[in-house]
């Protein structure tokens, strides 16, 4: 049997991807056959060599999925007897069902591919250990050309010219845009990764459909871009939950306790949180707290806090309980109120009312009412220490309100904050410059830059840590006593901040520069335990290894 380059291939009508038991490789090839193509063109579009492409085409032909014209040998081998994995699951889904399917795949760390169909549209999502690594679909808006237009790399007229050239010379669109210098090969890889992500994320817009998961340990696909199931679901749920839904959810649990789930669906590090969301999650993870107490400690706006809590609940990361032991309740409440008081002391007036600095009068009034209602002493146990905390909290809230309630005093206060933020920004610039000099081992320049950052923003403990670290190495060969003094100050900060990734990284640099590879490795491993997503720590650890 011989396949000629002129052999023409086209899809059969009304393809049902469930009844024909497609393999991942067959799904990949089928997604490329949108019209009549030659065998040569299909090789280019799929990136597969003949030895891999021919058996796939023969299998598709034997299953009646494709029609073939011009085969040299009409007696195509019957590959329908190839073993098919029958384990997995098949189901119909309605709104929200795709989320549950992805949670199941991730929780069980499954390898394989998910076939999904809705009317004439279909997709295949490939998974490794529960995370998507590739996706194919028959949806034209998800093609590479459509994405390049959407992100502004090319316009539609140029796309038409490139597609004509692609068809004429039998080359893939991605190869053409690289060869013409429109984008680099590295950028193309990032765009292809984005394309996979779009295909996966768009799936969650489907309100109903049919899904089948087929376990498979290996499959031949052009590339793998491992995405985080946790981060995808977190993003999708955050964007699609309605305000009414999240408000109802929270109001029904406002006096319940939040616990980190005993068997969470994901590792916390798998979920892509911004800095303020991480602070909220740390509050939740630290110990059981009342929902209303978590809300009061959150650095996010009220509705954003509600949204994060609801999403974490839907992802199985947190759970709720009605009550705790009474004595424990009282003790925890005192700790919560003490922490809140400390946070209020550190916040500016906008922060005390959980407001953005652009807030107008109506927003100030609403935030003040919410805060006063939350810390109304009538809602709390009649305990002397609790009443004292509440009195101080309300005093700080009132102090902020008196300044922010009127436009003139609010504008004046904004200018004061602006000057403060300007210093903080300048400090961050000095610190970043210092980091570069430290990596070059120019300890003198790094020391002066870090000292400058620390003087501009003395509250930032990382700036002190960096200044003491570089001070030790700078003075080590000149002034032993001063070097020893800086070393002691640095180690004191390090020992008391073993959950701070930046300072742990300073610990890694300290050990590395002293030639202690084992100690340096220990600090990097601790960083990764705290945050598995820390790419700098992983890169440094690979370098050490």
C-alpha positions in Angstrom: 0.0 0.0 0.0 1.4 3.4 -1.1 0.3 6.9 -0.3 1.1 9.4 -2.9 1.6 13.2 -2.2 -1.2 13.9 -4.6 -3.6 11.7 -2.6 -6.6 13.8 -1.7 -8.3 13.6 1.8 -11.5 15.2 3.0 -13.8 14.7 6.0 -16.9 12.6 5.9 -20.2 14.5 6.7 -21.8 14.5 10.2 -18.8 13.2 12.1 -19.7 12.0 15.7 -16.5 12.1 17.7 -18.0 9.9 20.4 -19.3 7.0 18.3 -16.1 6.6 16.3 -13.8 6.3 19.3 -11.1 8.7 18.2 -7.6 8.5 19.6 -5.7 11.7 20.5 -3.6 11.5 17.3 -6.7 10.9 15.2 -8.3 13.9 16.8 -5.3 16.1 16.0 -5.2 15.0 12.3 -9.0 15.3 11.9 -8.9 18.9 13.4 -6.7 19.9 10.4 -8.9 18.4 7.7 -11.5 21.1 7.2 -11.6 20.8 3.4 -10.1 18.6 0.7 -6.3 18.4 1.3 -3.5 16.5 -0.4 -1.5 14.0 1.6 1.5 16.4 1.3 -0.4 19.4 2.6 -1.7 17.3 5.6 1.9 16.3 6.5 2.8 20.0 6.7 -0.2 21.1 8.7 0.1 18.3 11.3 3.9 18.3 11.5 3.8 14.5 11.4 6.2 12.3 9.3 4.8 9.7 7.0 5.5 6.8 9.3 3.2 8.3 11.9 0.6 10.0 9.7 -0.2 7.0 7.4 -1.4 4.6 10.2 -3.6 7.4 11.6 -5.2 8.1 8.1 -5.7 4.4 7.5 -7.5 4.2 10.9 -9.7 7.2 10.2 -10.5 5.8 6.7 -11.5 2.4 8.2 -13.8 4.1 10.7 -15.5 6.1 7.9 -14.3 9.5 9.2 -12.5 10.5 6.1 -12.8 10.0 2.4 -9.7 9.3 0.3 -9.1 9.8 -3.5 -6.1 8.6 -5.5 -4.6 5.8 -3.3 -2.2 3.7 -5.2 -3.4 0.6 -3.4 -7.2 0.6 -2.6 -6.8 -2.3 -0.1 -6.3 -0.1 2.9 -5.3 -2.0 6.0 -8.1 -2.4 8.6 -6.9 -0.9 11.8 -10.3 -0.9 13.5 -9.2 -3.9 15.5 -6.6 -1.8 17.4 -7.2 -2.0 21.2 -9.2 0.9 22.6 -9.1 2.0 26.2 -12.7 1.7 27.5 -12.1 3.0 31.0 -12.8 6.6 31.9 -16.2 8.2 32.0 -18.9 9.5 29.6 -21.6 12.0 30.5 -23.9 14.8 29.4 -23.3 18.1 31.2 -25.3 21.3 31.7 -24.2 24.7 33.0 -21.3 24.5 35.3 -20.7 20.8 34.5 -17.3 21.4 32.8 -15.9 22.8 36.1 -16.8 19.6 37.9 -15.3 17.5 35.1 -12.0 19.4 35.3 -11.9 19.1 39.2 -12.4 15.3 38.9 -9.6 15.0 36.3 -7.3 17.1 38.5 -8.2 15.5 41.8 -7.5 12.0 40.4 -4.4 13.3 38.5 -5.6 11.6 35.3 -3.6 11.2 32.1 -5.6 11.1 28.9 -7.8 13.2 26.7 -11.3 14.7 27.1 -13.6 14.7 24.1 -16.3 17.3 24.2 -19.1 18.0 21.7 -21.8 20.5 21.3 -23.9 20.5 18.2 -21.4 20.6 15.3 -18.5 21.9 17.4 -16.0 19.6 19.2 -12.8 19.8 21.1 -10.2 17.4 22.5 -8.2 18.5 25.6 -5.1 16.5 26.4 -4.1 16.0 30.1 -0.9 15.1 32.0 -1.4 14.4 35.7 -4.7 16.3 35.7 -3.3 19.5 33.9 -4.1 20.4 30.3 -1.1 20.2 28.0 -2.6 20.6 24.5 -6.0 21.1 22.8 -7.5 20.8 19.3 -10.9 21.9 18.0 -12.8 22.4 14.8 -13.8 26.0 15.7 -12.5 28.5 13.2 -12.3 31.4 15.7 -9.7 29.4 17.7 -7.3 28.9 14.8 -3.8 30.5 15.0 -4.6 33.1 12.4 -7.7 34.3 14.3 -5.5 34.7 17.4 -2.8 36.6 15.6 -5.4 39.0 14.4 -7.1 39.3 17.8 -3.8 40.2 19.6 -2.9 42.7 16.9 0.1 41.0 15.3 -1.5 41.1 11.9 -4.7 42.4 10.4 -7.3 40.4 8.4 -6.0 41.4 5.0 -2.5 40.3 5.8 -3.9 37.0 7.3 -5.7 36.3 4.0 -2.4 36.8 2.1 -0.5 34.6 4.5 -3.1 31.8 4.2 -3.0 32.0 0.4 0.8 31.6 0.6 0.4 28.8 3.2 -1.9 26.9 0.8 0.4 27.6 -2.2 3.6 26.4 -0.7 2.1 23.8 1.7 3.6 25.4 4.8 2.2 26.0 8.3 1.0 29.6 9.1 3.3 29.6 12.2 6.4 28.8 10.2 5.5 31.5 7.6 5.0 34.3 10.1 8.4 33.4 11.7 10.2 33.2 8.3 8.8 36.6 7.3 10.1 38.1 10.6 6.6 39.1 11.8 7.3 37.4 15.1 10.2 35.4 16.5 10.1 31.6 17.1 10.0 32.3 20.9 7.0 34.6 20.5 5.3 32.0 18.4 5.7 29.5 21.2 4.1 31.9 23.6 1.2 32.5 21.1 0.7 28.8 20.7 0.5 28.3 24.4 -2.0 31.1 24.5 -4.0 29.4 21.8 -4.2 26.2 23.9 -5.3 28.3 26.9 -8.0 30.0 24.8 -9.3 26.6 23.6 -9.5 25.4 27.1 -11.0 28.5 28.7 -13.6 28.9 25.9 -14.9 25.5 26.8 -16.3 26.8 30.1 -18.7 29.0 28.1 -20.5 25.9 26.9 -23.8 25.6 28.7 -24.4 22.0 27.7 -22.8 19.2 25.7 -21.5 15.7 25.7 -18.1 14.7 27.3 -16.0 11.6 27.3 -12.7 11.1 29.1 -10.4 8.4 27.8 -7.4 7.5 29.9 -4.1 7.3 27.9 -0.5 7.3 29.1 1.1 8.6 26.0 0.1 10.4 22.8 1.9 12.0 19.9 1.2 15.8 19.8 3.3 18.6 18.2 4.2 20.2 21.6 3.1 20.3 25.2 2.3 23.5 27.2 1.3 22.4 30.7 -1.3 24.7 32.1 -2.5 24.8 35.7 -6.1 23.4 36.1 -6.3 25.2 39.4 -5.4 28.6 37.9 -7.8 28.1 34.9 -10.7 27.2 37.1 -10.0 30.0 39.6 -9.9 32.5 36.7 -13.0 31.1 35.0 -15.1 31.0 38.2 -14.0 34.5 39.3 -15.1 36.0 35.9 -18.4 34.2 35.6 -20.0 34.2 39.1 -22.8 36.8 39.4 -22.8 39.4 42.2 -26.2 38.1 43.4 -24.8 34.5 43.6 -21.8 35.4 45.7 -23.7 37.8 47.9 -26.3 35.1 48.7 -23.6 32.5 49.3 -21.7 34.8 51.9 -24.8 36.1 53.6 -25.9 32.5 54.4 -22.5 31.8 56.0 -21.5 35.1 57.5 -21.5 33.7 61.1 -19.9 30.4 60.2 -16.2 29.4 60.5 -13.9 29.0 57.5 -11.4 26.1 57.6 -8.9 25.1 55.0 -10.3 21.9 53.4 -8.9 18.7 55.0 -8.5 17.2 51.5 -8.3 20.1 49.1 -8.8 19.5 45.3 -5.6 21.5 44.5 -2.3 22.6 46.1 -2.5 26.2 47.1 0.5 26.9 44.9 -1.3 25.8 41.8 -3.8 28.7 42.0 -2.5 31.9 40.5 -3.3 34.6 43.1 -2.3 38.3 43.0 -0.5 39.7 46.0 -3.7 40.9 47.8 -5.5 37.7 47.2 -2.5 35.8 48.7 -2.8 37.9 51.9 -6.5 36.9 52.1 -5.7 33.2 51.6 -3.0 33.4 54.3 -5.6 34.8 56.7 -7.9 31.8 55.8 -5.1 29.2 56.1 -3.6 30.5 59.3 -6.4 29.2 61.6 -10.3 28.9 61.7 -12.0 32.3 61.6 -15.5 33.6 61.3 -16.4 34.5 57.8 -17.1 38.1 58.9 -13.7 38.2 60.6 -12.0 37.1 57.4 -13.8 39.8 55.5 -12.7 42.4 58.0 -9.0 41.3 57.6 -9.1 41.2 53.8 -7.1 43.8 51.9 -9.6 43.5 49.0 -12.8 45.5 48.5 -15.9 43.9 50.0 -17.4 42.3 46.8 -13.9 41.1 45.7 -13.4 39.4 49.0 -16.8 37.7 48.7 -15.9 36.6 45.2 -12.6 35.0 46.2 -14.2 33.2 49.2 -16.9 31.7 47.0 -14.5 30.6 44.3 -12.2 28.9 46.8 -15.3 27.1 48.2 -16.4 25.9 44.8 -12.9 24.7 44.1 -13.0 22.6 47.3 -10.1 24.6 49.0 -12.1 25.7 52.0 -15.1 24.5 54.0 -17.5 26.0 56.5 -18.6 24.9 60.0 -21.4 26.2 62.2 -19.6 26.4 65.5 -16.4 25.8 67.6 -15.9 25.3 71.3 -17.1 28.4 73.1 -13.8 29.1 74.9 -11.9 28.7 71.7 -14.3 31.1 70.0 -13.7 33.8 72.5 -9.9 33.4 72.4 -9.8 33.3 68.6 -12.0 36.4 68.5 -9.6 38.3 70.7 -6.7 37.3 68.4 -8.7 38.4 65.3 -9.6 41.8 66.8 -6.0 42.4 68.0 -4.7 41.6 64.5 -7.3 43.9 62.9 -6.3 46.7 65.3 -2.6 46.3 64.3 -3.5 46.3 60.6 -5.6 49.5 61.0 -2.7 51.2 62.7 -0.5 50.4 59.6 -3.1 51.3 57.0 -3.7 54.8 55.6 -7.2 56.2 56.0 -8.4 54.8 52.7 -7.1 51.4 53.7 -8.9 51.6 57.1 -12.2 51.8 55.3 -11.1 49.3 52.6 -11.4 51.9 49.9 -9.5 52.8 46.7 -7.7 56.1 46.9 -10.0 57.4 44.1 -13.1 56.9 46.2 -15.8 59.6 46.2 -18.1 60.8 49.0 -20.8 58.2 48.4 -18.3 55.3 48.5 -16.8 56.7 51.7 -20.2 56.9 53.4 -21.1 53.4 52.4 -17.8 51.9 53.5 -18.0 53.8 56.9 -21.5 52.4 57.5 -20.3 48.8 56.6 -17.3 49.1 59.0 -19.4 50.5 61.9 -22.0 47.7 61.4 -19.2 45.1 61.4 -17.7 46.3 64.6 -20.8 47.2 66.5 -20.2 46.1 70.1 -23.8 44.9 70.5 -22.9 42.0 68.1 -20.0 40.7 70.2 -19.7 38.8 73.6 -19.7 41.0 76.7 -16.0 40.6 77.4 -13.9 43.4 78.8 -10.9 42.7 76.5 -13.1 42.4 73.4 -14.9 45.6 74.2 -11.5 47.4 74.5 -10.4 46.1 71.1 -13.7 47.2 69.5 -13.4 50.7 71.1 -9.9 51.2 69.6 -11.0 49.8 66.2 -14.0 52.1 66.0 -11.8 55.1 67.1 -9.4 54.4 64.1 -12.3 54.0 61.7 -13.9 57.3 63.0 -10.5 59.0 62.6 -10.3 58.0 58.9 -13.9 59.0 58.3 -13.5 62.5 59.7 -10.7 63.1 57.1 -12.2 61.4 54.1 -15.9 62.5 54.4 -15.3 65.9 52.9 -13.9 66.6 49.5 -11.3 69.3 50.6 -9.7 67.2 53.4 -9.9 64.1 51.2 -8.0 65.8 48.4 -5.4 67.2 50.8 -4.9 63.7 52.2 -4.5 62.2 48.7 -1.6 64.6 48.1 0.1 63.5 51.3 -0.3 59.8 50.2 1.0 60.7 46.7 4.3 62.1 48.2 4.6 59.0 50.4 3.9 56.6 47.4 6.5 58.5 45.4 9.2 57.7 48.0 8.1 54.1 48.1 8.3 53.9 44.3 11.8 55.4 44.4 12.8 52.9 47.1 11.6 50.0 44.9 13.7 51.3 42.0 16.8 51.6 44.2 16.2 48.1 45.5 15.8 46.6 42.0 19.1 48.2 40.9 20.7 46.8 44.1 19.5 43.3 43.1 21.3 43.6 39.8 24.6 44.7 41.4 24.3 41.9 44.0 24.0 39.3 41.3 27.1 40.8 39.7 28.8 40.6 43.2 29.5 44.3 43.2 28.9 44.5 47.0 29.8 48.1 47.4 27.4 49.4 44.8 24.7 47.0 46.0 25.2 48.0 49.6 24.7 51.8 48.8 21.6 51.1 46.7 20.0 48.9 49.3 20.8 51.4 52.1 19.2 54.1 49.9 16.1 52.0 49.5 15.9 51.3 53.2 16.2 55.0 54.2 13.4 55.9 51.7 11.2 53.1 53.0 12.4 51.9 56.4 9.2 49.9 57.1 10.2 47.4 54.4 12.0 44.5 56.1 13.3 43.1 52.8 15.3 46.3 52.3 16.9 46.1 55.7 17.8 42.4 55.0 19.4 43.2 51.7 21.4 46.2 53.1 22.7 44.0 56.0 23.5 41.1 53.7 25.6 43.2 51.3 27.1 45.3 54.1 28.5 42.0 55.5 30.2 41.1 52.2 31.3 44.6 51.5 33.0 45.2 54.8 34.3 41.6 55.3 37.7 42.4 53.8 38.0 45.9 55.3 36.4 46.1 58.7 35.9 42.7 60.4 34.0 44.2 63.4 31.5 46.1 61.1 31.1 43.0 58.9 30.3 40.9 61.9 27.8 43.4 63.1 26.0 43.4 59.8 26.2 39.6 59.6 24.5 39.3 63.0 21.7 41.8 62.0 21.1 39.9 58.8 20.9 36.5 60.5 18.5 37.9 63.1 16.1 39.1 60.3 16.5 35.8 58.5 15.7 33.7 61.6 12.6 35.7 62.3 11.2 35.8 58.7 11.4 32.2 57.6 8.1 32.5 55.7 9.2 35.5 53.7 10.3 34.3 50.2 12.4 37.4 49.5 14.4 37.1 52.7 14.8 33.3 52.3 16.2 34.2 48.8 18.7 36.4 50.6 19.5 33.4 52.8 20.2 31.4 49.7 22.6 34.1 48.3 24.3 34.4 51.7 25.1 30.6 51.7 25.9 30.5 48.0 28.4 33.4 48.3 30.0 31.8 51.2 30.4 28.6 49.2 27.9 26.5 51.2 26.0 24.8 48.4 24.0 22.6 50.8 22.8 25.5 52.9 21.9 27.4 49.7 19.9 24.4 48.5 18.0 24.2 51.8 16.8 27.8 51.5 15.7 27.3 47.9 13.8 24.2 48.8 12.0 26.0 51.6 11.0 28.8 49.2 9.5 26.2 46.8 7.7 24.5 49.7 6.0 27.8 50.5 5.4 28.7 46.9 5.8 26.0 44.2 5.2 28.7 41.5 8.4 30.6 42.4 10.3 30.4 39.1 13.4 32.2 40.3 13.9 29.7 43.1 13.3 26.7 40.8 15.8 28.1 38.3 18.4 28.7 41.0 17.9 25.2 42.4 18.3 23.7 38.9 21.5 25.7 38.5 22.9 24.4 41.9 22.0 20.8 40.9 
